[in-house]
Amino acid sequence: MLNKIPLVGWLLAIFFAFCLAVPFWLLWTVFGIGETYAYWLPDVYRHPGFFDCVAIFVVVSILKDVFVPKIVSANNSSSS
């Protein structure tokens, strides 16, 4: 949703993706979860760069907004 707001929303979305990428990258690469549980993947996917992880989170949030349908919608119009 933040990606739809020009400039400020884009910066906030990148900031949130950055915040999500820190623990993911640390757990996946430094603590070795990628080596342990994804040993069958090529090396480039077992040891991604930090900014590659940030880019993945940005792209996933954009694709989620585009392809996931809105399940619940509300209409607050009133007629008196």
Backbone atoms as SQL, in Angstrom:
CREATE TABLE atoms (id INTEGER PRIMARY KEY, chain TEXT, resi INTEGER, resn TEXT, atom TEXT, x REAL, y REAL, z REAL);
INSERT INTO atoms VALUES
  (1, 'A', 1, 'MET', 'N', 0.822, -1.194, 0.000),
  (2, 'A', 1, 'MET', 'CA', 0.000, 0.000, 0.000),
  (3, 'A', 1, 'MET', 'C', 0.864, 1.256, 0.000),
  (4, 'A', 2, 'LEU', 'N', 1.976, 1.228, 0.714),
  (5, 'A', 2, 'LEU', 'CA', 2.833, 2.406, 0.764),
  (6, 'A', 2, 'LEU', 'C', 3.456, 2.726, -0.581),
  (7, 'A', 3, 'ASN', 'N', 3.611, 1.722, -1.435),
  (8, 'A', 3, 'ASN', 'CA', 4.234, 1.951, -2.743),
  (9, 'A', 3, 'ASN', 'C', 3.386, 2.823, -3.647),
  (10, 'A', 4, 'LYS', 'N', 2.120, 3.003, -3.316),
  (11, 'A', 4, 'LYS', 'CA', 1.228, 3.792, -4.157),
  (12, 'A', 4, 'LYS', 'C', 1.321, 5.295, -3.866),
  (13, 'A', 5, 'ILE', 'N', 1.968, 5.666, -2.754),
  (14, 'A', 5, 'ILE', 'CA', 2.128, 7.077, -2.402),
  (15, 'A', 5, 'ILE', 'C', 3.471, 7.549, -2.963),
  (16, 'A', 6, 'PRO', 'N', 3.478, 8.522, -3.857),
  (17, 'A', 6, 'PRO', 'CA', 4.750, 8.943, -4.456),
  (18, 'A', 6, 'PRO', 'C', 5.739, 9.498, -3.426),
  (19, 'A', 7, 'LEU', 'N', 6.964, 9.223, -3.637),
  (20, 'A', 7, 'LEU', 'CA', 8.151, 9.670, -2.920),
  (21, 'A', 7, 'LEU', 'C', 8.149, 9.299, -1.427),
  (22, 'A', 8, 'VAL', 'N', 7.249, 9.847, -0.632),
  (23, 'A', 8, 'VAL', 'CA', 7.240, 9.543, 0.805),
  (24, 'A', 8, 'VAL', 'C', 6.904, 8.074, 1.032),
  (25, 'A', 9, 'GLY', 'N', 5.912, 7.580, 0.342),
  (26, 'A', 9, 'GLY', 'CA', 5.546, 6.173, 0.471),
  (27, 'A', 9, 'GLY', 'C', 6.635, 5.246, -0.037),
  (28, 'A', 10, 'TRP', 'N', 7.293, 5.659, -1.109),
  (29, 'A', 10, 'TRP', 'CA', 8.388, 4.838, -1.645),
  (30, 'A', 10, 'TRP', 'C', 9.538, 4.760, -0.651),
  (31, 'A', 11, 'LEU', 'N', 9.865, 5.883, -0.041),
  (32, 'A', 11, 'LEU', 'CA', 10.947, 5.896, 0.945),
  (33, 'A', 11, 'LEU', 'C', 10.576, 5.082, 2.180),
  (34, 'A', 12, 'LEU', 'N', 9.324, 5.187, 2.622),
  (35, 'A', 12, 'LEU', 'CA', 8.877, 4.379, 3.762),
  (36, 'A', 12, 'LEU', 'C', 8.891, 2.891, 3.435),
  (37, 'A', 13, 'ALA', 'N', 8.484, 2.538, 2.224),
  (38, 'A', 13, 'ALA', 'CA', 8.492, 1.134, 1.822),
  (39, 'A', 13, 'ALA', 'C', 9.918, 0.593, 1.777),
  (40, 'A', 14, 'ILE', 'N', 10.856, 1.388, 1.289),
  (41, 'A', 14, 'ILE', 'CA', 12.258, 0.956, 1.272),
  (42, 'A', 14, 'ILE', 'C', 12.796, 0.843, 2.694),
  (43, 'A', 15, 'PHE', 'N', 12.413, 1.765, 3.569),
  (44, 'A', 15, 'PHE', 'CA', 12.851, 1.692, 4.962),
  (45, 'A', 15, 'PHE', 'C', 12.325, 0.428, 5.637),
  (46, 'A', 16, 'PHE', 'N', 11.046, 0.103, 5.434),
  (47, 'A', 16, 'PHE', 'CA', 10.478, -1.104, 6.037),
  (48, 'A', 16, 'PHE', 'C', 11.106, -2.365, 5.445),
  (49, 'A', 17, 'ALA', 'N', 11.384, -2.350, 4.150),
  (50, 'A', 17, 'ALA', 'CA', 12.060, -3.492, 3.536),
  (51, 'A', 17, 'ALA', 'C', 13.466, -3.644, 4.103),
  (52, 'A', 18, 'PHE', 'N', 14.146, -2.534, 4.333),
  (53, 'A', 18, 'PHE', 'CA', 15.470, -2.559, 4.948),
  (54, 'A', 18, 'PHE', 'C', 15.397, -3.170, 6.349),
  (55, 'A', 19, 'CYS', 'N', 14.387, -2.761, 7.116),
  (56, 'A', 19, 'CYS', 'CA', 14.223, -3.285, 8.479),
  (57, 'A', 19, 'CYS', 'C', 13.886, -4.779, 8.473),
  (58, 'A', 20, 'LEU', 'N', 13.127, -5.233, 7.504),
  (59, 'A', 20, 'LEU', 'CA', 12.819, -6.661, 7.406),
  (60, 'A', 20, 'LEU', 'C', 14.015, -7.469, 6.915),
  (61, 'A', 21, 'ALA', 'N', 14.842, -6.858, 6.078),
  (62, 'A', 21, 'ALA', 'CA', 15.972, -7.583, 5.501),
  (63, 'A', 21, 'ALA', 'C', 17.089, -7.826, 6.507),
  (64, 'A', 22, 'VAL', 'N', 17.218, -6.981, 7.517),
  (65, 'A', 22, 'VAL', 'CA', 18.296, -7.155, 8.499),
  (66, 'A', 22, 'VAL', 'C', 18.198, -8.492, 9.213),
  (67, 'A', 23, 'PRO', 'N', 17.082, -8.819, 9.879),
  (68, 'A', 23, 'PRO', 'CA', 17.043, -10.127, 10.555),
  (69, 'A', 23, 'PRO', 'C', 17.045, -11.296, 9.581),
  (70, 'A', 24, 'PHE', 'N', 16.388, -11.133, 8.427),
  (71, 'A', 24, 'PHE', 'CA', 16.382, -12.226, 7.457),
  (72, 'A', 24, 'PHE', 'C', 17.785, -12.533, 6.971),
  (73, 'A', 25, 'TRP', 'N', 18.540, -11.503, 6.591),
  (74, 'A', 25, 'TRP', 'CA', 19.889, -11.708, 6.083),
  (75, 'A', 25, 'TRP', 'C', 20.797, -12.298, 7.159),
  (76, 'A', 26, 'LEU', 'N', 20.672, -11.777, 8.386),
  (77, 'A', 26, 'LEU', 'CA', 21.500, -12.313, 9.472),
  (78, 'A', 26, 'LEU', 'C', 21.207, -13.787, 9.722),
  (79, 'A', 27, 'LEU', 'N', 19.934, -14.139, 9.808),
  (80, 'A', 27, 'LEU', 'CA', 19.583, -15.532, 10.063),
  (81, 'A', 27, 'LEU', 'C', 19.951, -16.433, 8.895),
  (82, 'A', 28, 'TRP', 'N', 19.739, -15.969, 7.677),
  (83, 'A', 28, 'TRP', 'CA', 19.967, -16.806, 6.500),
  (84, 'A', 28, 'TRP', 'C', 21.446, -17.030, 6.222),
  (85, 'A', 29, 'THR', 'N', 22.253, -15.968, 6.350),
  (86, 'A', 29, 'THR', 'CA', 23.663, -16.089, 5.971),
  (87, 'A', 29, 'THR', 'C', 24.592, -16.241, 7.163),
  (88, 'A', 30, 'VAL', 'N', 24.516, -15.347, 8.128),
  (89, 'A', 30, 'VAL', 'CA', 25.470, -15.358, 9.235),
  (90, 'A', 30, 'VAL', 'C', 25.240, -16.554, 10.153),
  (91, 'A', 31, 'PHE', 'N', 23.979, -16.818, 10.502),
  (92, 'A', 31, 'PHE', 'CA', 23.682, -17.925, 11.403),
  (93, 'A', 31, 'PHE', 'C', 23.503, -19.255, 10.673),
  (94, 'A', 32, 'GLY', 'N', 23.564, -19.255, 9.355),
  (95, 'A', 32, 'GLY', 'CA', 23.658, -20.481, 8.578),
  (96, 'A', 32, 'GLY', 'C', 22.386, -21.242, 8.299),
  (97, 'A', 33, 'ILE', 'N', 21.238, -20.605, 8.388),
  (98, 'A', 33, 'ILE', 'CA', 19.996, -21.311, 8.074),
  (99, 'A', 33, 'ILE', 'C', 19.960, -21.691, 6.591),
  (100, 'A', 34, 'GLY', 'N', 20.487, -20.839, 5.732),
  (101, 'A', 34, 'GLY', 'CA', 20.533, -21.145, 4.302),
  (102, 'A', 34, 'GLY', 'C', 21.402, -22.354, 4.010),
  (103, 'A', 35, 'GLU', 'N', 22.526, -22.455, 4.676),
  (104, 'A', 35, 'GLU', 'CA', 23.417, -23.616, 4.492),
  (105, 'A', 35, 'GLU', 'C', 22.777, -24.894, 5.016),
  (106, 'A', 36, 'THR', 'N', 22.116, -24.799, 6.152),
  (107, 'A', 36, 'THR', 'CA', 21.568, -25.985, 6.798),
  (108, 'A', 36, 'THR', 'C', 20.339, -26.524, 6.078),
  (109, 'A', 37, 'TYR', 'N', 19.396, -25.671, 5.760),
  (110, 'A', 37, 'TYR', 'CA', 18.107, -26.132, 5.248),
  (111, 'A', 37, 'TYR', 'C', 17.934, -25.981, 3.739),
  (112, 'A', 38, 'ALA', 'N', 18.812, -25.238, 3.088),
  (113, 'A', 38, 'ALA', 'CA', 18.694, -25.060, 1.640),
  (114, 'A', 38, 'ALA', 'C', 20.010, -25.429, 0.961),
  (115, 'A', 39, 'TYR', 'N', 20.612, -26.505, 1.394),
  (116, 'A', 39, 'TYR', 'CA', 21.897, -26.944, 0.856),
  (117, 'A', 39, 'TYR', 'C', 21.810, -27.301, -0.618),
  (118, 'A', 40, 'TRP', 'N', 20.626, -27.615, -1.109),
  (119, 'A', 40, 'TRP', 'CA', 20.417, -28.017, -2.495),
  (120, 'A', 40, 'TRP', 'C', 20.337, -26.833, -3.452),
  (121, 'A', 41, 'LEU', 'N', 20.223, -25.615, -2.915),
  (122, 'A', 41, 'LEU', 'CA', 20.178, -24.422, -3.759),
  (123, 'A', 41, 'LEU', 'C', 21.576, -24.042, -4.233),
  (124, 'A', 42, 'PRO', 'N', 21.673, -23.352, -5.358),
  (125, 'A', 42, 'PRO', 'CA', 22.976, -22.842, -5.778),
  (126, 'A', 42, 'PRO', 'C', 23.529, -21.844, -4.751),
  (127, 'A', 43, 'ASP', 'N', 24.828, -21.648, -4.784),
  (128, 'A', 43, 'ASP', 'CA', 25.504, -20.818, -3.790),
  (129, 'A', 43, 'ASP', 'C', 25.003, -19.375, -3.773),
  (130, 'A', 44, 'VAL', 'N', 24.600, -18.868, -4.918),
  (131, 'A', 44, 'VAL', 'CA', 24.134, -17.491, -4.977),
  (132, 'A', 44, 'VAL', 'C', 22.860, -17.290, -4.146),
  (133, 'A', 45, 'TYR', 'N', 22.039, -18.324, -3.986),
  (134, 'A', 45, 'TYR', 'CA', 20.817, -18.227, -3.183),
  (135, 'A', 45, 'TYR', 'C', 21.057, -18.570, -1.722),
  (136, 'A', 46, 'ARG', 'N', 22.120, -19.280, -1.431),
  (137, 'A', 46, 'ARG', 'CA', 22.454, -19.595, -0.044),
  (138, 'A', 46, 'ARG', 'C', 23.212, -18.464, 0.630),
  (139, 'A', 47, 'HIS', 'N', 23.868, -17.600, -0.159),
  (140, 'A', 47, 'HIS', 'CA', 24.633, -16.482, 0.379),
  (141, 'A', 47, 'HIS', 'C', 24.294, -15.200, -0.379),
  (142, 'A', 48, 'PRO', 'N', 23.053, -14.721, -0.262),
  (143, 'A', 48, 'PRO', 'CA', 22.704, -13.491, -0.988),
  (144, 'A', 48, 'PRO', 'C', 23.322, -12.268, -0.319),
  (145, 'A', 49, 'GLY', 'N', 23.511, -11.232, -1.103),
  (146, 'A', 49, 'GLY', 'CA', 23.975, -9.969, -0.547),
  (147, 'A', 49, 'GLY', 'C', 22.858, -9.289, 0.225),
  (148, 'A', 50, 'PHE', 'N', 23.241, -8.378, 1.107),
  (149, 'A', 50, 'PHE', 'CA', 22.236, -7.716, 1.934),
  (150, 'A', 50, 'PHE', 'C', 21.261, -6.901, 1.095),
  (151, 'A', 51, 'PHE', 'N', 21.775, -6.122, 0.162),
  (152, 'A', 51, 'PHE', 'CA', 20.885, -5.280, -0.633),
  (153, 'A', 51, 'PHE', 'C', 20.070, -6.098, -1.633),
  (154, 'A', 52, 'ASP', 'N', 20.507, -7.297, -1.948),
  (155, 'A', 52, 'ASP', 'CA', 19.668, -8.211, -2.724),
  (156, 'A', 52, 'ASP', 'C', 18.435, -8.603, -1.904),
  (157, 'A', 53, 'CYS', 'N', 18.619, -8.819, -0.616),
  (158, 'A', 53, 'CYS', 'CA', 17.486, -9.140, 0.258),
  (159, 'A', 53, 'CYS', 'C', 16.529, -7.952, 0.377),
  (160, 'A', 54, 'VAL', 'N', 17.074, -6.749, 0.469),
  (161, 'A', 54, 'VAL', 'CA', 16.220, -5.550, 0.515),
  (162, 'A', 54, 'VAL', 'C', 15.403, -5.454, -0.770),
  (163, 'A', 55, 'ALA', 'N', 16.043, -5.685, -1.899),
  (164, 'A', 55, 'ALA', 'CA', 15.332, -5.613, -3.185),
  (165, 'A', 55, 'ALA', 'C', 14.253, -6.680, -3.276),
  (166, 'A', 56, 'ILE', 'N', 14.517, -7.858, -2.755),
  (167, 'A', 56, 'ILE', 'CA', 13.503, -8.924, -2.765),
  (168, 'A', 56, 'ILE', 'C', 12.282, -8.502, -1.962),
  (169, 'A', 57, 'PHE', 'N', 12.491, -7.912, -0.790),
  (170, 'A', 57, 'PHE', 'CA', 11.349, -7.473, 0.015),
  (171, 'A', 57, 'PHE', 'C', 10.574, -6.346, -0.664),
  (172, 'A', 58, 'VAL', 'N', 11.243, -5.444, -1.345),
  (173, 'A', 58, 'VAL', 'CA', 10.547, -4.373, -2.072),
  (174, 'A', 58, 'VAL', 'C', 9.711, -4.964, -3.202),
  (175, 'A', 59, 'VAL', 'N', 10.303, -5.864, -3.982),
  (176, 'A', 59, 'VAL', 'CA', 9.588, -6.464, -5.110),
  (177, 'A', 59, 'VAL', 'C', 8.404, -7.300, -4.624),
  (178, 'A', 60, 'VAL', 'N', 8.582, -8.056, -3.551),
  (179, 'A', 60, 'VAL', 'CA', 7.479, -8.868, -3.022),
  (180, 'A', 60, 'VAL', 'C', 6.335, -7.980, -2.551),
  (181, 'A', 61, 'SER', 'N', 6.638, -6.855, -1.912),
  (182, 'A', 61, 'SER', 'CA', 5.554, -5.975, -1.463),
  (183, 'A', 61, 'SER', 'C', 4.810, -5.356, -2.644),
  (184, 'A', 62, 'ILE', 'N', 5.532, -5.035, -3.720),
  (185, 'A', 62, 'ILE', 'CA', 4.868, -4.488, -4.913),
  (186, 'A', 62, 'ILE', 'C', 3.996, -5.555, -5.564),
  (187, 'A', 63, 'LEU', 'N', 4.526, -6.765, -5.712),
  (188, 'A', 63, 'LEU', 'CA', 3.747, -7.839, -6.333),
  (189, 'A', 63, 'LEU', 'C', 2.533, -8.209, -5.493),
  (190, 'A', 64, 'LYS', 'N', 2.670, -8.146, -4.178),
  (191, 'A', 64, 'LYS', 'CA', 1.537, -8.433, -3.302),
  (192, 'A', 64, 'LYS', 'C', 0.412, -7.427, -3.536),
  (193, 'A', 65, 'ASP', 'N', 0.762, -6.159, -3.670),
  (194, 'A', 65, 'ASP', 'CA', -0.257, -5.137, -3.914),
  (195, 'A', 65, 'ASP', 'C', -0.914, -5.300, -5.276),
  (196, 'A', 66, 'VAL', 'N', -0.180, -5.806, -6.245),
  (197, 'A', 66, 'VAL', 'CA', -0.716, -5.934, -7.597),
  (198, 'A', 66, 'VAL', 'C', -1.579, -7.181, -7.744),
  (199, 'A', 67, 'PHE', 'N', -1.114, -8.328, -7.216),
  (200, 'A', 67, 'PHE', 'CA', -1.754, -9.596, -7.521),
  (201, 'A', 67, 'PHE', 'C', -2.686, -10.147, -6.451),
  (202, 'A', 68, 'VAL', 'N', -2.555, -9.733, -5.207),
  (203, 'A', 68, 'VAL', 'CA', -3.432, -10.267, -4.160),
  (204, 'A', 68, 'VAL', 'C', -4.733, -9.470, -4.179),
  (205, 'A', 69, 'PRO', 'N', -5.854, -10.159, -4.367),
  (206, 'A', 69, 'PRO', 'CA', -7.132, -9.437, -4.433),
  (207, 'A', 69, 'PRO', 'C', -7.546, -8.922, -3.059),
  (208, 'A', 70, 'LYS', 'N', -8.300, -7.869, -3.095),
  (209, 'A', 70, 'LYS', 'CA', -8.861, -7.332, -1.855),
  (210, 'A', 70, 'LYS', 'C', -10.025, -8.218, -1.438),
  (211, 'A', 71, 'ILE', 'N', -9.905, -8.845, -0.286),
  (212, 'A', 71, 'ILE', 'CA', -10.937, -9.771, 0.179),
  (213, 'A', 71, 'ILE', 'C', -12.058, -9.009, 0.886),
  (214, 'A', 72, 'VAL', 'N', -11.687, -8.011, 1.664),
  (215, 'A', 72, 'VAL', 'CA', -12.660, -7.265, 2.417),
  (216, 'A', 72, 'VAL', 'C', -12.630, -5.815, 1.960),
  (217, 'A', 73, 'SER', 'N', -13.770, -5.268, 1.697),
  (218, 'A', 73, 'SER', 'CA', -13.851, -3.848, 1.382),
  (219, 'A', 73, 'SER', 'C', -15.032, -3.260, 2.138),
  (220, 'A', 74, 'ALA', 'N', -14.913, -2.008, 2.495),
  (221, 'A', 74, 'ALA', 'CA', -15.972, -1.338, 3.248),
  (222, 'A', 74, 'ALA', 'C', -16.416, -0.098, 2.489),
  (223, 'A', 75, 'ASN', 'N', -17.683, 0.155, 2.554),
  (224, 'A', 75, 'ASN', 'CA', -18.247, 1.350, 1.947),
  (225, 'A', 75, 'ASN', 'C', -18.942, 2.129, 3.055),
  (226, 'A', 76, 'ASN', 'N', -18.491, 3.346, 3.306),
  (227, 'A', 76, 'ASN', 'CA', -19.024, 4.139, 4.403),
  (228, 'A', 76, 'ASN', 'C', -19.961, 5.236, 3.930),
  (229, 'A', 77, 'SER', 'N', -20.702, 4.971, 2.883),
  (230, 'A', 77, 'SER', 'CA', -21.645, 5.990, 2.429),
  (231, 'A', 77, 'SER', 'C', -22.949, 5.846, 3.199),
  (232, 'A', 78, 'SER', 'N', -23.527, 6.971, 3.467),
  (233, 'A', 78, 'SER', 'CA', -24.799, 6.954, 4.186),
  (234, 'A', 78, 'SER', 'C', -25.822, 7.774, 3.410),
  (235, 'A', 79, 'SER', 'N', -27.027, 7.338, 3.470),
  (236, 'A', 79, 'SER', 'CA', -28.101, 8.099, 2.818),
  (237, 'A', 79, 'SER', 'C', -29.160, 8.393, 3.876),
  (238, 'A', 80, 'SER', 'N', -29.496, 9.670, 3.981),
  (239, 'A', 80, 'SER', 'CA', -30.487, 10.022, 5.002),
  (240, 'A', 80, 'SER', 'C', -31.716, 10.625, 4.400);
